[in-house]
Structure formats: structure tokens, C-alpha cells
């Protein structure tokens, strides 16, 4: 076996063999490590390639096995495709094209399931009645929770571009709260009568808005209406077989399906 070779790809180190790097002679890596193209070195003497180091692992594994192995929740297909184009590993480029066709077909048929929960709790806060005069007050507050699961990662991204949390006086997309590409949990409150604006921030109470309508979601009815608008525009329809009609009318469970 040939001596191991260490590569520095965008700051990440990989160790492999010359046979692996030249397994596709017509690729850029094949040309670089067969002496047809010059190579650069870092300060440690490792071969340096100024490209994305994170996705290079998938390229290197393909050189080793001639098989494309990606995790189920892989989200950087576009970046990997660009890197494969750069390295000119033609069989990998073809494998990525086949994978994208497969993912596209899978995205066309999709399921969306939303479980809703609501409770009422008491919130306590201080009210400034005059300079240096404060009183303690309380009010009932509606607290909402929505657990959203979809087999379509793209739909959850679409949903994330429409729904925003209002916190600290700013709107932030819910996409940062994705637990994984297929699962999203939302927690928010309705407006509380008499609650000063600064108390929402102090007590970490988030409100939910839909854009571009710029509408605050203060009830499950409004939430269901807005989510249905987004889902139906993306080709979903209500699954008449599930859930029970009473659950749907009571806004407890929503299940939609999409066939294309």
C-alpha cells in the first residue's frame, strides 16, 4: 500500500491514499495527484485545496467506494453538487443528478400532520401608575402549542418564510426553531390585556405573526386558517380519512396530504 496522504481542504484535514485520490484519473484530483497539475502546500507540508472542507468527506467516500452515501437529513445538496463540479468527478456528478431526481419525486408526495394544544394560565406583572408608583396586576393568558411534522422539508421551509415570532420588538423567522428538517414545534401567546410591552420581553413571551399579511395570530382558528392557506397553495389537501371530524373541527389535529 502507498503511504498515506494528508489533505488540508478548507482547513479540515483528511488522510487517504494516492490510489483513492487517483481512482478517477480524468477528475481534477486524479490530475493533481498524478503529477499533471501542480499542488499547493500548507505550513505543515500537507496538500492544500481551498474548497469547502465539510462536504469533502462525501466526495472522498465516493472516491473510496464509487457509491454516494448521504445522511437522510442532508441539506447541502447544492453545495455538494458545486464541489463535485469543481473536482470533475463525473460518476459522482451523475450519481448526484440521480439522487436529486429521487428526492424531487419524494417531495412531490407528502404528508403534513399538526397537533395543537392550548391552555390558559395567569400572568403576573407590575403596572406603573405614576412616577415611582407601581401596582401588581394579573391577567389570564392564552398559551398555544403546535407540533408540526411533514415529510416535505421544502414545505417546512416555506412555512418558515411565512411565520415569524415577535420577541424583543423584532420579528424572527421560525426556521431557526426547526428541531430537524421534518419537525417543528411552535409555542406562543395571544395578546394579554393590560400587559405592558416590556413585560413580553421580560417574561420571554413570544407572539406569532404571519407575513406578508402582517397579521398577529391570537387564536387557533386564525393559525389553522393561515396554515391551510399556505398548505393548499403548495398542493396539499385535507385527508378526509384522518383525523376524526370532531378533532378537526375543534382544531386539535390537522392532517393534510399531497399527491402529484
C-alpha positions as CSV (number, residue, x, y, z in Angstrom):
1,X,0.0,0.0,0.0
2,X,1.2,3.5,-0.7
3,X,2.0,5.9,2.1
4,X,-1.0,7.9,3.5
5,X,-1.5,11.4,2.2
6,X,-3.0,14.2,4.3
7,X,-5.1,16.8,2.7
8,X,-6.0,20.2,4.1
9,X,-9.3,21.1,2.5
10,X,-10.5,24.5,3.6
11,X,-8.9,24.0,7.0
12,X,-10.2,20.4,7.6
13,X,-7.7,17.6,7.5
14,X,-8.3,14.3,5.7
15,X,-6.0,11.3,5.4
16,X,-6.3,8.9,2.5
17,X,-4.1,7.1,-0.1
18,X,-2.8,8.0,-3.5
19,X,-4.8,5.1,-5.0
20,X,-8.0,6.7,-3.7
21,X,-7.2,10.2,-4.9
22,X,-6.4,8.9,-8.4
23,X,-9.3,6.4,-8.6
24,X,-10.9,8.6,-11.3
25,X,-8.0,9.6,-13.5
26,X,-10.0,12.1,-15.5
27,X,-11.0,14.1,-12.5
28,X,-9.2,17.2,-11.2
29,X,-8.0,15.2,-8.1
30,X,-6.7,12.5,-10.5
31,X,-4.8,15.1,-12.4
32,X,-3.4,16.8,-9.3
33,X,-2.1,13.6,-7.7
34,X,-0.7,12.0,-10.8
35,X,1.6,15.0,-11.4
36,X,-0.4,16.6,-14.3
37,X,-1.3,19.6,-12.2
38,X,0.7,21.5,-9.5
39,X,-0.4,21.2,-5.9
40,X,-0.1,23.7,-3.0
41,X,1.1,23.0,0.5
42,X,0.2,24.4,3.8
43,X,2.7,25.3,6.6
44,X,2.7,21.7,7.8
45,X,3.5,20.3,4.3
46,X,0.0,19.0,3.7
47,X,-1.5,19.3,0.2
48,X,-3.9,22.3,0.4
49,X,-7.1,22.7,-1.5
50,X,-9.0,25.9,-1.0
51,X,-12.5,24.4,-1.1
52,X,-15.3,23.6,1.4
53,X,-13.9,21.1,3.9
54,X,-17.2,19.9,5.4
55,X,-18.7,18.3,2.3
56,X,-15.4,16.9,1.0
57,X,-15.9,13.9,3.2
58,X,-18.7,12.8,0.9
59,X,-16.5,13.3,-2.2
60,X,-13.7,11.3,-0.5
61,X,-16.0,8.5,0.4
62,X,-17.2,8.3,-3.2
63,X,-13.6,8.0,-4.4
64,X,-13.2,5.1,-2.0
65,X,-16.4,3.2,-2.8
66,X,-17.8,4.6,-6.0
67,X,-21.1,4.9,-4.1
68,X,-22.9,8.0,-2.9
69,X,-23.7,7.8,0.8
70,X,-25.6,10.8,2.3
71,X,-27.4,11.1,5.6
72,X,-31.2,11.2,5.4
73,X,-31.4,14.8,6.6
74,X,-28.6,16.0,4.3
75,X,-29.4,19.7,3.5
76,X,-26.4,20.8,1.4
77,X,-27.1,19.1,-2.0
78,X,-26.5,22.3,-3.9
79,X,-23.1,22.8,-2.3
80,X,-22.1,19.2,-2.8
81,X,-23.1,19.4,-6.5
82,X,-20.9,22.5,-7.0
83,X,-18.0,20.8,-5.3
84,X,-18.4,17.7,-7.4
85,X,-18.4,20.0,-10.5
86,X,-15.2,21.6,-9.3
87,X,-13.4,18.3,-8.8
88,X,-14.8,17.0,-12.0
89,X,-15.6,13.5,-10.7
90,X,-18.1,12.6,-13.5
91,X,-19.5,9.5,-11.9
92,X,-20.2,11.5,-8.7
93,X,-21.9,14.2,-10.8
94,X,-24.2,11.6,-12.4
95,X,-24.9,10.0,-9.0
96,X,-25.9,13.4,-7.6
97,X,-28.2,14.0,-10.6
98,X,-30.0,10.7,-9.9
99,X,-30.2,11.5,-6.2
100,X,-31.8,14.9,-6.9
101,X,-34.4,13.2,-9.2
102,X,-35.2,10.7,-6.5
103,X,-35.6,13.5,-3.9
104,X,-37.8,15.5,-6.2
105,X,-40.1,12.6,-6.6
106,X,-40.2,12.0,-2.9
107,X,-41.0,15.7,-2.3
108,X,-44.0,15.6,-4.6
109,X,-46.0,13.2,-2.5
110,X,-46.0,14.5,1.1
111,X,-47.9,14.3,4.4
112,X,-48.4,17.2,6.9
113,X,-49.6,16.5,10.4
114,X,-50.2,19.2,13.0
115,X,-51.2,18.6,16.7
116,X,-52.5,21.6,18.6
117,X,-52.7,22.3,22.3
118,X,-54.0,25.3,24.2
119,X,-54.1,26.2,27.8
120,X,-54.9,29.3,29.9
121,X,-52.5,30.5,32.6
122,X,-52.2,33.5,34.8
123,X,-49.5,36.1,34.2
124,X,-48.4,38.5,36.9
125,X,-46.9,41.9,36.1
126,X,-46.3,45.3,37.5
127,X,-48.1,48.4,36.2
128,X,-46.6,51.9,36.5
129,X,-49.4,54.2,37.6
130,X,-47.3,57.2,38.4
131,X,-43.6,58.1,38.8
132,X,-42.3,55.7,41.4
133,X,-45.7,54.2,42.0
134,X,-46.3,50.7,40.8
135,X,-49.1,48.2,41.4
136,X,-49.2,44.4,41.0
137,X,-51.6,43.2,38.4
138,X,-52.5,39.8,36.8
139,X,-54.4,38.6,33.8
140,X,-55.4,35.4,32.0
141,X,-53.2,34.5,29.1
142,X,-53.8,32.0,26.3
143,X,-50.8,29.8,25.6
144,X,-50.6,27.9,22.3
145,X,-48.5,24.9,21.2
146,X,-48.3,23.4,17.7
147,X,-46.3,20.3,16.8
148,X,-45.8,20.2,13.1
149,X,-44.4,17.2,11.2
150,X,-44.1,17.0,7.4
151,X,-42.3,14.5,5.1
152,X,-41.6,17.5,2.9
153,X,-38.6,19.5,4.2
154,X,-39.3,22.1,1.5
155,X,-42.8,22.8,2.8
156,X,-41.5,23.4,6.3
157,X,-39.0,25.9,4.8
158,X,-41.9,27.5,3.0
159,X,-43.9,27.7,6.3
160,X,-40.8,29.2,8.0
161,X,-40.8,32.0,5.4
162,X,-44.3,33.0,6.3
163,X,-44.5,32.6,10.1
164,X,-42.4,34.8,12.5
165,X,-42.0,35.1,16.2
166,X,-42.3,38.6,17.7
167,X,-39.7,38.9,20.5
168,X,-37.9,41.9,21.9
169,X,-39.8,44.0,19.5
170,X,-38.3,42.2,16.5
171,X,-39.7,39.6,14.1
172,X,-37.6,36.4,13.6
173,X,-38.3,33.5,11.3
174,X,-39.5,30.3,12.9
175,X,-37.0,28.3,10.7
176,X,-34.4,28.8,13.4
177,X,-36.6,26.7,15.7
178,X,-36.7,23.6,13.4
179,X,-35.8,20.6,15.6
180,X,-34.9,18.7,12.4
181,X,-35.7,19.1,8.7
182,X,-39.1,17.4,9.2
183,X,-40.3,18.6,12.6
184,X,-41.2,22.0,14.0
185,X,-42.6,22.9,17.4
186,X,-44.1,26.3,18.0
187,X,-45.0,28.0,21.3
188,X,-46.6,31.4,21.5
189,X,-49.1,33.5,23.4
190,X,-52.0,35.7,22.5
191,X,-52.1,39.4,23.3
192,X,-52.6,39.9,27.1
193,X,-55.0,42.7,28.1
194,X,-53.2,45.4,30.1
195,X,-49.7,43.7,29.8
196,X,-47.1,46.3,29.1
197,X,-44.9,45.7,26.0
198,X,-41.7,45.4,28.0
199,X,-43.3,42.5,30.1
200,X,-43.5,40.3,27.0
201,X,-39.7,40.6,26.7
202,X,-39.1,40.4,30.5
203,X,-41.1,37.2,30.8
204,X,-39.9,35.7,27.5
205,X,-43.4,35.6,26.0
206,X,-43.4,35.2,22.2
207,X,-46.2,36.2,19.9
208,X,-46.7,34.8,16.4
209,X,-47.2,36.7,13.2
210,X,-47.9,35.7,9.6
211,X,-46.3,37.7,6.7
212,X,-46.8,39.4,4.3
213,X,-50.3,39.8,5.7
214,X,-48.7,41.2,8.9
215,X,-51.4,39.6,11.0
216,X,-50.9,38.5,14.6
217,X,-52.1,35.0,15.4
218,X,-54.2,35.3,18.6
219,X,-56.2,32.1,18.2
220,X,-56.0,28.6,16.9
221,X,-58.7,29.4,14.4
222,X,-56.5,32.1,12.8
223,X,-53.5,29.8,13.0
224,X,-55.4,27.0,11.2
225,X,-56.7,29.4,8.6
226,X,-53.3,30.7,7.7
227,X,-51.5,27.3,7.7
228,X,-54.3,26.0,5.5
229,X,-53.8,28.8,3.0
230,X,-50.1,28.1,2.8
231,X,-50.5,24.3,2.6
232,X,-53.3,24.4,0.0
233,X,-51.3,26.8,-2.2
234,X,-48.5,24.2,-2.1
235,X,-50.7,21.4,-3.4
236,X,-51.9,19.8,-0.1
237,X,-55.5,18.8,0.6
238,X,-57.3,17.7,3.7
239,X,-57.0,14.0,4.5
240,X,-60.7,13.0,4.8
241,X,-59.9,9.7,6.4
242,X,-58.0,11.1,9.4
243,X,-58.4,12.6,11.9
244,X,-61.9,12.3,13.4
245,X,-64.1,15.1,12.2
246,X,-64.7,16.4,15.7
247,X,-60.9,16.7,16.3
248,X,-60.5,18.7,13.1
249,X,-63.5,21.0,13.9
250,X,-62.1,21.5,17.4
251,X,-58.7,22.4,15.9
252,X,-56.9,19.6,17.8
253,X,-55.4,17.7,14.9
254,X,-54.8,18.7,11.3
255,X,-53.6,16.2,8.7
256,X,-53.1,17.1,5.0
257,X,-51.7,15.1,2.1
258,X,-50.3,15.9,-1.2
259,X,-50.2,13.7,-4.4
260,X,-48.6,14.9,-7.6
